[in-house]
Amino acid sequence: MVREGLRLTGWQEGEQLRARCDSYVVETNVVYPTDYRLLRDALGGMVREAAFQCGAARVAGWRQEAHWKGKVEKRYRQLRRDYRRKNRDVLVKGLLQVAR
């Protein structure tokens, strides 16, 4: 990054370099990655990739991409909604069952 910045400014080797830096806080929409959120993202990517590869190879029989994504999302939403309740083990096992 620094090298590219120096190239863009026209700085030459041996010249005195004066620079200053400022920092500030930027609001972002980054969520804390929980293990079940990462599992949901991985499953969504696997379903999408499987559908793409089957389509590219003209493999018949893979037409339930939306169905599988819906099953994963449904289990994930249930888990997120009810995680603080006592049946969290059952909900996590349900998401893992869909993953299998």
N, C-alpha and C positions, 0 to 999 in steps of 0.2 A: 504494500500500500504506500509506504513512504517513498520507495523508489519510483513508483508511477507518479506520485504527486510531484516529486522533484523533476521528473521528466516533463510533466505538463507545464510547470512553471518556468522551464528553461534554465534551471540552475545548473551551473558547470562545476566540475570537480575543482576544489581549491578555493572557490568563492566562499565568502563568509555567509553563513546561513542564519537568519533570524526568523524565528517562528514563534507563534503562540497558539495555545490550545484552550478551548472552552468546553465544558461538559454541562449537560443538562439532562433532566429526567424526561423520558418519553413514555407516555402511556401506551401499553400494548395489550393485546388480547391473548396473552400466553397463559395457558392453564397448567396447573401442577400435574405432571404426568403420573397418574396412578397405574398400578399394574393392570387393572381391568380396563382402563382407558387405552393403554398401549395394546392390549389384546384385541380390543374392538377395532382399533386402527389397522392392526396387522391382518385381522380377518377380512376387513373390508378391502384391503389391498390384495389379499390372496384371491378373493372372489373375483375382483375386477380383472386381475392378471389371468386367472384361469379362463374367464369368459373371453378375453382378448385373444389368448393363445388358441383356444378352441375355434374361435371365429377365423383366425388367420390360417389355421391348418384345416379348416372346413370339417371339423369333427362334429358329427351330429349328436344331439342329445343334451347339449349344454344350453339351456334356454331359461334357466331359473335364477339368473343373476339377481334380479330384483327380489325374488322370494327369499334367497339366502341372505341378502343384505338386510331385508326386513326382519328376518328372524334374529340376526345378530343385534340390530338396533333395538328391537323389542326387549330382548334380554338385558341389554346394556341399560336401557331406560328404567326397567324394573329395578335393576341393581342400584342404579344411582339414586332413585327415589327412595328405596327402602333400606339403604345400606346401614343406617344408624339403628335400625330395628334389630331385634334378636335373631331373625332368620337370615342373617347375611351369609352364613355358610351355605345355605340352600341356594341362595341367589348366585353366589360365585360358582357353585357347582353347576348350576343351570347354564351359565355363560360358557363354562368349560365344556359342558356336554355339547352345546351348539358348535363349539370350536372343533371338537372331535368329529 
